[in-house]
Amino acid sequence: MKVSIGDVVLPGDYCEEISQIGEKSRVIIGPGLRKEVDRVYITKAGVLKKKNPGTYWIDSYQKRYVPSRGENIIGVVTQKAGDIFRVDVGGSSTAALSYLSFEGATKKNRPEIQVGDIIYAKMLVASKDMEPELVCVDSHGKKGRLGVLNDGFVFKCSLNLVRKILNPSCPLLASLKNEWPFEIAAGMNGRIWIKANSMRETIAVGNAILAAEFLSDEEIKKMCNNIAAILAGHVS
């Protein structure tokens, strides 16, 4: 069935709009879409979304992560095998992370990574025919915010919630940031790491994020104000 942007779609549907634009200019198709010959087909149920100028994907509710190239994820180191670390990313198989995939790493200067460490990394290779591969540097060899996440608290959530809080139009993180300082790393694999000044504030931020999944923007702002008032009352 032919569909348009914003429609609820099912596997097997196709979008002529994406195919026609792709003939004239560059188009990026994200999760849930696949190009076959001269058409772009939908491969999972959800809502067809578009980000200007030419990025398309399917916004769907799911808990099992399917690796996608270029996404930032939060993983747990499960094994050290020679020059490779095995990292649990929440998918059907573990991902490989080379010790050379860190800023400044050499054969003599290896990163201090231990089994159980929490890693914030970028998905470099993601294919149904290949093993997922991670890196902790950008295209310039700099780590930026990638690497080992020390201390803090990690919890799981739906992939839909991660996309929601990372949306620039979502007021959640901005509202929380105005009340108290904290650090956050959101992985597209449904894992979130947060670190605040105290355990109470860290738990409050985590609960606010989990509670925001099915709330409107106004309800999110009201919830953040209520949490701030409760914490302020406890401190005083």
N, C-alpha and C positions, 0 to 999 in steps of 0.2 A: 504494500500500500504506500502511496506517495504521501509524505509528511512535510510539515513546515516547522520553523523554529518555534519552540515553546509548546509543541504538541507532546502528548503522552505517546510514546512509541513502544513497539514490540519487536523482538528479533525477526528479521526478514523484511521489515519495512525499508524503504529507501528514500533519500532526499535528493531531488533533482537540483535544488538550489545550490547545494554544496558542489555537485558535479559541474554545474554550469559556471560557477565562480572559479573553480579549479582550472578550467580551460583558459581563463583570462589572466588570473593572478595566482600567487602562491596561497595554498590553504593548508592548515595544520589540523589533522583529525586526531582527536584524543580518545580516551577510553570509551568503549562501547560502539565504536565506528570502525568499519573496514572497507577498503576500496577493492572492488572486484570489476575488472575490465573498465567500463566507462561509468559505473555507478558506485555510490557510497551507500553501503547497507548498514543497518542497525544490528548489533549483535547481542544487546541485552536490554531489558525493559527499563524504562525511566522517562525522563523529560529531556528533549533535545535542546541543548543550550549553545549559545554563541557569544564569543568575546571578540570585539573588534580589534584588529581589522578582519582576521580570517581564521579564528580558532574555534573549532566545534568539538563538542563532547556530549556524552549522555550522563545526566545527573541522576544517579540511582541510589537506592538504599541497599547497602550490603555490608557485611561484617568481615568476610574473607577477602583479604587483600590480593589483588592480581598485580604483580610488578609492572610498572610503566616507566619507560626511559625518561630521565630528567627530573623525577620526583624526589623530594627530600623525605627521608624516612627515619624512624627511630628503631634501632635494632639492638638485640642483646647478643653479645659474643658467647657462643656456646662451645667453641673448640678452637685449638691452635694446631694447625696441621702444616708443619714445615714453614713455608713463607706465606701461607694463607691463613686468615682467620675465617671461621665459619660463623655466620651471623643469622640469627632468627629474625626474620622481618614480618612474620605473621602470614606468610604465603604457604603454598603447598610444599615448598622446598627451601632450604637455607640458601643464603647468598654468600658469595666469596668476596673477601676484602683483603687485598695484598698489603703487606707491611710498607710497601713503597708508595701506597696511595695516601700518604700523609705528608703535610708540608715539611720539607727539610729532611725527609727520611732517606737514609742510604743503608748500604749493607752493614756499615759500622755503627751507624746511628739509627737504631731501630726504635720505633715508638713503644712506650710502656703500656701495652694492652694486655689485660688479664681476662680470663674466662669470667663472665658475669658482668663485665663493664657495659654501660649503656652508650651506644654510638649514634650520633646524628650524622647521617651520610646521604650522599646523592646516588640515585640509581643510574649507573652508567650503561649497563647492558640488561635489557629486559626483552626476552623473546621466548615464544613457546617452544622453540627448538634449542635454546641455549640456557645455561645456568645463569641466574641473576648475578650481576657483579656490581660492587659498590666502590665509591671513592670518597675520600674526605678532603678533597681539594677542588677548586673550581678550574676553569680552563686556563687560568694564569698560574696554576700551581699554588695558590694561596688557600688557606683553610677557611678564612672568613669565620662563620659561626659553626662550621662543621667540626667534628671531632668527638672526643669523649665528653660526656655530660657528667659532671661530678656532683655528688650530693643530690638534692632535689627529690622529686617524687614523680613517678611514672604511672600512668593509668591508661586503660584502654577505653575506646569509645567507637561509635559507628563512623564509617568513612564519610557519611553525609554530614556529621557534626563537624568534622575537621574542615571540610570545604566551607561550611557555613561560617565558622569563626574566622577563617582566613579571608572571607569576602570583605573587601574594603567598605561595603555598605553596612556591615554588621557592627552595631555599636558596643558589643560585649567587651572586647579587649580595651577599647578606649575608655569605657566607663569604669572598668576595674582599675586601669592604670591611674585614673584621676584620684582614686581613693587610697591606694597604697602601692609601693614599688614591688615589682616581681619580674622574674625572667621566665620566658616560655619558649619551648621548641615544639612545634606541631608537625608530626609526621603524617604524610598522606596515607600511611598504612594503618591509621586508626590508633595511634599512640601519641600521648601528649606528656611532655616533661615540664614541670613547673618548679620554681624555687623562689620563695618569699623570705621575708626577714624572720619569720617564726613558723613553727609547725601549724599553729592555729590559722594563720593567714594563708599558708600553702593549701591547707584543706579547704578553706573557704573559697579560694580561687577555683580549685578543682571541682567542688560541688556546684559553683556558679556555672562553670563551663558545661557540666553534665546536664544541669537543669535547663539550659538555654536551647536545647535541641528543638523543642516544639513550641517555643515562645515567639511572640512577635517582637519587633524592635522596641515598642513602648513597654512591653512587659519585661524585656531584658533590662532596660534602664531602671525600671521600678525595683526589680529584684536586686540589682547592684546597690541601689540606694539603701534598701532594707538591710542587706548584708553589712554595708559600711556602718549603718546605725547600730547594729547588734555588736559589731566588733568594737566600736567606739565606746558603747555602754559597758562592755566587759572590761576594757582597759581602764575606764574612769572608775 
